[in-house]
């Protein structure tokens, strides 16, 4: 089964809760109406540079990453999001093929501190997890949006305190977004969707990386 097949099954189970379904439908409708995806960086755009802390507290520079080869950059909401957790696990499984195709995998989240480390430890991830502090990089990519009130209330009911997790009260989270960037810093693949139950397929990412081997 593909990643999105697995996510469809997860969505079917999640949407049996009426609160979750209402929040999901409201969010997708609102983001689609606002053409949120239209403001995100696209294929052919240049990736903005960044310096961000990883789960071990070390600063990671985008220039250093690109010097080692093409970059697969994945934005995720946090370890409170089951769709994100499933995606991170699928990418972990695909990591040997991503590396064989010449790529490096980096995942960015607005979460900070212990939550960043918890994500990597609990899932035993063997790739970089970076904290997009205050959403600076997500804003440059155009993939951040302010979570609507209905979603905030639902998360609060489930005990998810985004202000504590993010270290601020902006309520900004990223769209599901995946980019493949060549060594020159040019985006060669962009997946951005308002529907958080949909993600880029690892096979697609690997195919794009394969096409960059001679560049």
Secondary structure as UniProt FT lines:
FT   HELIX           3..14
FT   TURN            15..16
FT   HELIX           18..33
FT   TURN            34..36
FT   HELIX           37..39
FT   TURN            43..44
FT   STRAND          51..54
FT   TURN            55..56
FT   STRAND          59..61
FT   HELIX           62..67
FT   STRAND          71..75
FT   TURN            79..80
FT   HELIX           82..100
FT   TURN            101..102
FT   STRAND          104..109
FT   HELIX           113..123
FT   STRAND          128..131
FT   HELIX           133..135
FT   HELIX           136..141
FT   STRAND          144..146
FT   HELIX           149..157
FT   TURN            158..159
FT   HELIX           162..166
FT   STRAND          172..174
FT   STRAND          176..181
FT   TURN            183..184
FT   STRAND          186..193
FT   TURN            196..197
FT   HELIX           202..211
FT   TURN            212..214
//
